[in-house]
Amino acid sequence: MRTQHDRKAPSTSGSPQRGIAATTFAVLRRHRGVLGGATARVVGLTGVAGLLMTAAIFALSWPVFTHMRNERIRYHQLEDPYLHDHTGLARVALWTLPLFLLLLGIAGAALQSVCSRAVAAGSRGSSPRPRPVLAVYALRGLIVWPLPLLVHFVAHSLTGYQIDTEDQVLERGSWAYTLVEAAPVPAVFIAALLRLALTLAPAAAADGLGPRAALRRSWGMAWTRAGAVRVLALALPLAALTAGVLRLVVQLALPLRPLVRDLVEQATGNSFAAYYAGILAPVVVGILVTAAVILPVSCTAFAVLQGRLRAGGAAHTV
């Protein structure tokens, strides 16, 4: 009598037959056409939208650039050195930063949805949508960033060099001054832990969960022994790779700086606007190229890891 063998049950030991990296690159290779086309469209449209937004912000900031130019001319006539004040431009950058974060969030949500769809190809389930992923980005940002920003603001307001001696609340060199000055360091460390614990939330949202449920799933997965090790083992190399690629591309794109500066100065006659446009050009190129190279890999890898940890958790509950 022929013995009927049972189908092999999924492993519950936390050690899948194929590693996360191997599965990720298998998905990228199998769906390279779809993922490559989606990456090109998303990065290209994001670059065009970012360029238009930057041009609009430069146009709105033109009175600031004009004031800088006029002040330089006046100081030159007085034969005094002119050190222009960055405060006006810093305020413009601060107020417009949410627009760029929203743009990057939309791009990341779109790519995460496409990559999660590629990982889940052949399995049943709803098609991933970018809207819940974008909501997860917003909620995660509200959880992670307020603490370090608030601590930095308070520490700077109490210990910054902009405070006159008569207005000092804490005496320089005292233990209280040292503690307040160093307070942003543990705040950033706590924010980094929160960010790591919520790393899998976008992939969970693309898997069909709502924003809050996705955050809870990521939190629950990351604070297990297997989950913490795998999240760290994946997130840290990807963060290092992202920083390395960004630095390399920005350095390679530095020849764009004088070209853009000369082009803007010839077109507008304002050397300060040309100066800042030249500074931004290599950075923008670096961000776009890094996003095109890293985002498909990271989104696919986190989707694979989230699926593995979810399957492992479901197997342990059976």
Secondary structure by P-SEA (a helix, b strand, c coil): cbbbbccccccccccccccaaaaaaaaaaaaaaaaaaaaaaaaaaaaaaaaaaaaaaaaaaaaaaaaaaaaaaaaaaacccccccaaaaaaaaaaaaaaaaaaaaaaaaaaaaaaaaaaacccccccccaaaaaaaaaaaaaaccaaaaaaaaaaaacccccccccccccccccaaaaaaaaaaaaaaaaaaaaaaaacaaaaaaaacccaaaaaaaaaaaaacaaaaaaaaacaaaaaaaaaaaaaaaaaaaccaaaaaaaaaaaacccaaaaaaaaaaaaaaaaaaaaaaccaaaaaaaaaaaaaaaaaaaaaaac
